[in-house]
Amino acid sequence: MSFDLAHWQGVLANKKPHAILKAALEQFEHVAIAFSGAEDVVLIDMACRLRDQVQVFTLDTGRLHPETYRFIEQVRERYPIELDVLYPDAEEIRDLVRRKGLFSFYRDGHQECCQIRKVNPLRRKLATLDAWISGQRRDQSPDTRKHLAEVELDQTFTGRSGELFKFNPLANWTSIQVFDYIETFKVPFNELHLRGFRSIGCEPCTRPVLPHQPEREGRWWWEESAKKECGIHRKP
């Protein structure tokens, strides 16, 4: 199908999440929500109010917190979704651990490990879609996400027929709005949020943040703030 990106960027600029999400679901048949954190469950909750059989996928890197696995199961049981759990290639993992051990990212950066555990399985999934929906917000990181658009052409991945579009319905929201929604609609959330974790990834690479710190300061804390992306989301 033909999707006029410039038109929809104008139409959806500064719109509320519901309108952006509705446009994504109506414009594309092969579209799915990427699920990992609180923002994504808000989107799942909204989407399930719009239509049945929402496609959702999540990445199991093999290094998640136990609390995160319980959270994933809560969401799967709560909503009428088709949840596709993506896994890294076992041989790629074995090769990395054989060469560098289990914690090489502390020495030479997180990119190689994230490439194997997250980016590669995501690439395989996105190749089956025309569009995907993420829970990114502009206020999550002043260094990497401040220019986030409501809808964009994915510059990192390709879809079924080449071009892949990405919708960011929560681009204009704040963390407070996300958790206000969670409280209002009794949406499941990761219990680690109650212990100071704001952005939750793999267990070895995530820690709580201090008050007033950007939430992604808790990710890969040993690296520079401008590098706090795993490769899934392109820096604008």
N, C-alpha and C positions, 0 to 999 in steps of 0.2 A: 504494500500500500504506500501511497505518497503522504508524507507527513510534513507540513509546512512549519518548520521549526521557528522561523522568524515571526510568523503569525501567532503561534501559540506562546512564544516568549512574551509577546505584547499582551495577549489576552490574559495570561496567568501571572504577570508581574504583580507582586504584592497581594495576591489573592490568598484567601484563607485555605488551610490544608484540605478541607473537604472538597473545595472546588478543583484544586489541583489533582487530587487523588481521583475524583470522579472523571476528569478529563483523561487521565492515563488509562483508566479501566474501560472507558468508552471508545477511545481511539485505537486501542490495541487489543487483539485477542491473545497474542503470545506475550504476556506481561506478567511479572512476578514481583513480589515484595521481598527484599533482602532483610532477613531478621537476625538480629544479634542482641539488641538492647531495648531499653525502655521506649525510645522513640519509635522503634519498629513495631512494637506491640500496640502502641497508640494507632499506628497506621493500619495494622491488622484489624483492630477493633472497628475503626472507621470503615474499612473496606467491607467487612462482613455485614455492615449495615446497608451497604450499597448493592451487593450482589452475593450470590452463593458461590461456593467452590473457588475461593480465592487461592491462587497459586503463591506459595511461600517457600523460600529456601533459606537454609542456615548452614554455616560452615562449622564442622567439627574438626578442629585442628589437631585433636589428640592431646592438647595441653590446657584445656579449659578448667576453670574452678569446678569443684563438685556442685556448688550452688548454681552455676550456670547450666549444668546438665539437668538439674531439677527444674530450673526455670523453663528450659526448652520443653520439657515434658508437660509442665503446667499449661503452657500455651497450646501445645498440640491437643491436649484434652479439652481445653476450654472452647476452642473455636472450630467451626466447620471448614477447615482448610486442608489443602493438599500440601503437606510439609515434606519437602525434599531435603534430606540431610546430606551434605556434600563432604567427602573425605579426601585427604591428600593421597597421592599415589604411594603405595607402601614401599616400592623399590627406591623412589626418590628420597623418602625419609631414611631408609636404611643406609643409603649411600652418604647422606649428610652426616648422620650420627657416626658412621664408620670413620669418616674423614675428620670430623671436627668435634665429636662428642655431643652432649645434650644441651650445652649452654654456650655455643659458639657466638651467639648474638651479643653477649656481654663483651666479647673481645673485638669483633669485627662488624658490629652493627646488625640490625634486625632484618635487613632487606632479603637476604638469601633464605632465611628460615620462613619469612612471611611469603616469599615467592612460592615456595614449595607447599606450605601448609594452607595458604589462603588464595593467593592470586591464581595459581594454576588450576585448582578445582573450580574456582569462580569462572575462569575463562571458558572452561568446558561447559558450564551451565549456561552462561550468557550466549554462547553460540547457538543455543536452541530458542532464544527469545528475540523479540523485536524491540522491547523496552523493559526497563526495570525501575523499581521504586525504592528509594533509599530514605533513611531517617536523618540524613545530614542536616545540620543547622549552621547558620553563619556564625553564631556566637560560641560554637564549640571550640574554635581555635582562631585567634586573630591573625595568625601567621599563614594558615593554609586554607581557610574556608570563608573568609570575610566577603568574597565576591561571588559566592555561590548563587547560581540562578535556579529559578523554580523548575525549569526544564532545560536540558542541554543535550548536545550531541556528545556521546561518550568518546573521548579522545584516546582511551586506553584499550577498550575492548570492541569487538565486532559482534553483530547479531546474526540471525539466520540468513539474511540476504545482504549482509555487509554492514550498513549503518545500524547503530544501536543508540536508542535515546534513553536518557535517564531523567526521572522525575524526582524532585526533592520537595515534597509537599510541606515539610516543616522548616523550610529555609528561613522563614520569618519568625519562627517561634523561639522562645527562650526555654531554658531548663525548667523554670518555674511553671510555665504554661503546660509543659509535658507532664509534670507531676501533679498539677491541678487536674488535668484530664484523667490521669491514672486514679486519683482519689475519687473524683466525681463518678466515674463509671466502673470503679472497682476492677481495674485492669491488672492482671498479674505483673509483677516486676521482680527483678533479681534481688534477693535479700542482701547482696553485697552493698547495695546502695545505702542500706541502713548503717553500714560500717565505714562510711566515708569514701567509698569507691563511686566515682561519677561516670567515668568512661571505662568500660570493662572489656578487656581482651583476654589474651592467654594469661594463665596464672603467673609464670615467671616474669612477665613483662608489664604487669599492672599493679599499681599500689594506690592507696587513698591519696587524696589531694588535701592541701591546706585551705582554709577559708580564703575566698577571693582569688584563688589560683584558677586559671583556665582549666576546664575539666580534663583536657587531654594532657595536662602536665603529668598525670599519673601513668601515662603510657610511655614506655621506653625512656624512663626518666634520666638515664645515663647519657642520652643523646641530645643534640641541639633541638630547640623547640620547632624550628622550621622543617625538621625531618620526621615529625610525628605523624606520618602516614605510612600505611603498610604496602601501598601500591594498588589498592582496590579503588581508591578515589584519587583522581588526578588533581594536583594542585592547580587552582585557577591561574 
